[in-house]
């Protein structure tokens, strides 16, 4: 993934909640690999399902909202 590529910076080709999670390296589907709950958040690691690809993706989800 090229960080200098404006389409990459704007999110084109990256996974969203609306579509299937795709590998940032090769574009194949990704599967949940590991999950960790810590400090009110869940960290979910995804890994590529394509043989030989080492693509990974980390998602952080907040478990609770803080009232102010």
N, C-alpha and C positions, 0 to 999 in steps of 0.2 A: 504494500500500500504506500503510495507516494503522498507524503504530507503536504508537499508543495502543489499538488493537484487541486484546483479549486472545487472540482466536482466531488472529490473525496472529502474536503473540508465542509462542504455543504450537505453531506450525508448521502449523496447518490451512491448506490451500491451497498450501503451499510444496512444492517438489519434494523427493523422497527417492530413495534408491537403489532402492526397491521399485516406484516408479511412473515414468511418463514425466515428464521435466523439463518443467514448465509455466511459462509467463510470469507473473511477479508482477504485471504491469500488466493483462493482458487474459485470461489463462488458456489461451492457445493453446500449441501445442507449441513447444519451443525446439530449436535446432540448434547444435552446436559451431561456434564462430566462430574461436577462436584458442587456442593452447596454448603455455605457456612453462614450461620446467624450470629451477628456480633453488633453490639451497641445500637440496637433498634433498627438494624438493617439486615437484609439477606444478600449475600454475595453469591452469584451463580456463575460458575465457569462452564463454558461450552467449548467443545472441541470438534474439529472437522471430521466428518464421516468418511471422507475419501482416503483410500489407502495411500500411505506415503506423504500425506500433507500434514503439516504441523500447526496449522492455523488454529488460533484460540480466540475467545472473546469473553470478557468479564462484564457482568451486569450487576448493578447495585440497585436494590429496591428498598425503600423505606417502609418499615412495618407500622409505624405510628406517626401521627401528626402531633406537633406540640402546640398547645393553646397559648395565646399571648394575652 
